[in-house]
Amino acid sequence: MSIFGTIINKLFGKANATATADTATAGSATPTVVAPSDATNDAAPAAPPTVAPLSGVDVAVVMDRFVSESGQTLDWRVSIVDMMKALGMDSSLDHRKQLAGELGYTGDTNDSASMNIWLHKEVMKALAANGGTLPANLAA
C-alpha cells in the first residue's frame, strides 16, 4: 500500500470506528465503508494519489484522537513527522522520501527540512482533495 494510502486508511478507519460507535449508541444501522484503494496516479505525479474519498471526515478531530491515544506530545498540524507518528506509521526519512515521490516532490530529498515542509502542505492539500475537512488555517 502507498504511504499516502495508509494515511487515508488510518484516518478513514478511525473516523468510521467513531461513527460506528456513535451510530450504535444511537441505535441506527452501521454505515457501509468503502476501503481506500492502493493505487496512485502515476500519469500526473503532482496530483494526489487516487484513493476513496474521506466523505467529509473532520481531519482535526480524528488526528487529535490519534495524538491523544499516542501518549506523546505531537504537533501534527505543523510536522509531517509528528503526523506520521500519531498515526502509528514509520516516520523515517526513507518513508518520507517515498511519500514525497508519491506526491510528486521535485526538490532535493536530501534537504529533509524543505521536503518535510512541502510534504506537510501537500498531505493537507491531498486530504482536502479527497474529501477531508481541515481547519481553515491548514486548508490551502
C-alpha positions, 0 to 999 in steps of 0.5 A: 500500500502507498504511504499516502494510502495508509494515511487515508486508511488510518484516518478513514478507519478511525473516523468510521470506528467513531461513527460506528460507535456513535451510530450504535449508541444511537441505535441506527444501522452501521454505515457501509465503508468503502476501503481506500484503494492502493493505487496512485496516479502515476500519469500526473505525479503532482496530483494526489494519489487516487484513493476513496474519498474521506466523505467529509471526515473532520481531519482535526478531530480524528488526528487529535484522537490519534495524538491523544491515544499516542501518549506523546506530545505531537504537533501534527498540524505543523510536522509531517513527522509528528503526523506520521507518528500519531498515526502509528506509521514509520516516520523515517526519512526513507518513508518520507522520501517515498511519500514525497515521490508519491506526491510528486516532490521535485526538490532535493530529498536530501534537504529533509527540512524543505521536503518535510515542509512541502510534504506537510502542505501537500498531505493537507492539500491531498486530504482536502482533495479527497474529501477531508475537512481541515481547519481553515488555517491548514486548508490551502 
